[in-house]
Amino acid sequence: MGEPSKPVLDFMAKYKVDSDEIWEVHGKTWVVKHKALERVAAEVGIVWDRPAMLECNSNDGVAAMCVFGKLGDRMEWSIGECLTVRSDRAGGNYKVTGNQPGYVYAMAEKRAKDRVILKLLETHGALYSEAEADEFEQRQNPHVTRPADIVPVTQYDERGQPID
């Protein structure tokens, strides 16, 4: 395991993130636990607006939402997506095993919120959320988007009907 970069060490010191709440994936990609990010967000006073649902189809194991957060006079947004890994389709970023139910909305929210927190704390790119770590461990370079990662997104109106 390598030594965390200065931005990672500064983040840990400033927000009192313990060494057991952070780890390295594939050398130089540092990951922080979701619960640590949620704790820090509450401590610094990040305020959340209502999310915007972009995709919502739990039967197909798909959810995507845009989350908006504010810290002082700064506002950031990010999209959280979740596509359950299934044997009948390529791609996916959320593996469900055995009889475990898939919580696609919760995972999409975790990803979006964690990304917004990291942006508001000005450490995105130096740190990633554990909500993305499973996918990193499956890839040699977590920063590369593969064609199989891109899926068509259906938008829905307020009644849950697909928009053409």
N, C-alpha and C positions, 0 to 999 in steps of 0.2 A: 504494500500500500504506500502510495506517495504522500507527500506533504501537501496539505491544502494550500491553495494560493492565498495571497494577502487579502483579497476581497472576501474570501470564505472565512479566513481567520478573523477579520474585522467584524463580519456579520455575526459570527459566533460570540465574540466578546461583547459587542454592542447590545445584542438581544438575549444574552445569557443562554445560548444554545449549547447543550452538553455534547460531548464527543460521542455519546451513544445515540444521539438524535441525528447524526450525519454520517455518511459513508461514501466511499468512492466506487464508481462503476467504470470499468474499462480504462482506468488511468486518466486522471484529470477531469472526469465528469463527477461532480460532487452532488449528492442527493441529500435532501433534508426531509425529515418525517413530517407528514401532514399535521399531526397534532402539535408539533413545535411551531409550524407556520400559523395555525389557528390561534395558539396561545400568544404569539408575538403580535398578530393582527389585533387581538383584543387589547393587549397591553398598550399598543401605540395609538389605538382609537380609530382603526379603519372602519368606515361606515359603508354598509352595503345597500345598493338599490335593488329593486326587484329584477330578477333575471329575465331575459328574453329567450323563450324557447324557440329553437331553430328547427329541431327535429325531435319528434317524440313518438316512438313506436316500440313499446316495451315487448310486444309480441315478437318482433324481429330482432330484439336486443340492440336497439339503436337509440341513442339520445345525444343531443347537442344543444348547448345553451350558451348565451352570451351573458357574462356577469360583469357588473359595474361596481367599482369600489372607489371610495374617496378617502384621502388622508390630508387633512387640512384643506388647502385650496387646490390640491392636485386630484385629478380623476384619471383612472385607467380602466380599461376593459380588456377582456380576453374571452376566447371561446374554449369551452370544455367539451370534449367529444368522447363518446364511448360506443364501441362497436364490439359486441360479444363475439369471441372467436368461435366459429362453428366449422364443422367438417365439410359442410356443403358450400362454403364460400371462402374466397381468398381474403387475406387481410384480417383485420380485427386487432383490437388493442386491449381487450379485457377478457381474460381467460376465466371461465367458470368450470370448476371440476366437480365430479360426482353429482350429488343431489343438491349442491349449493345453488340457491337461487341467484339470479343475476340482478344486481342493483344498479342498472345502467344510469338512472337519474342521479343517484348519489355519487357515482363515480364521475359523471360529467361535471357535477357541481364541484367536487373536490378538485378536479383538474383545473377548472376555470378559476375558482377562488385562489388556489395556490399560485397560479400564474399571475393573477392580479396582485396578490400580496408581494410576490417577488419583484414585480414591476414597481409597485409603490415604494418598496424598500430599496429600490435601485440596485438589485442584485441578480436580476434575471440574466441568464447567460453564464453567470459564475456558479449559480446553484440551480438545481432542478428539484421538483417535488417527487416524493416517493410514489405518488399516483402515476408517474410516468416511468418509474424505475424498472418495472417488469419488462416493458417494451425495450428499454435500453439494454437490459441483460440479454435480449434475444438478438441484438444487432451488434455488429462490430463498430459501426460509427452511428451513434444515436442522432446525429444532426443531419442525416441524409433521408429524404423522403423517397420511398420506393413507389413505383406505379401502383403496386397492390395496396398501398396505404390510402390511396385516393378513392373515395367512394362517392357516388352521386348522392346529393342531399335533397330530400323532398321537404319543401316548406309547407306548413299547415296553418290554416286560418284559426280564429279564436274558437271555432266549433270542433276543431280537430280534423277538418276535412283537407285533403291535399289541394294545394294551389297549383294550377297548371302553369 
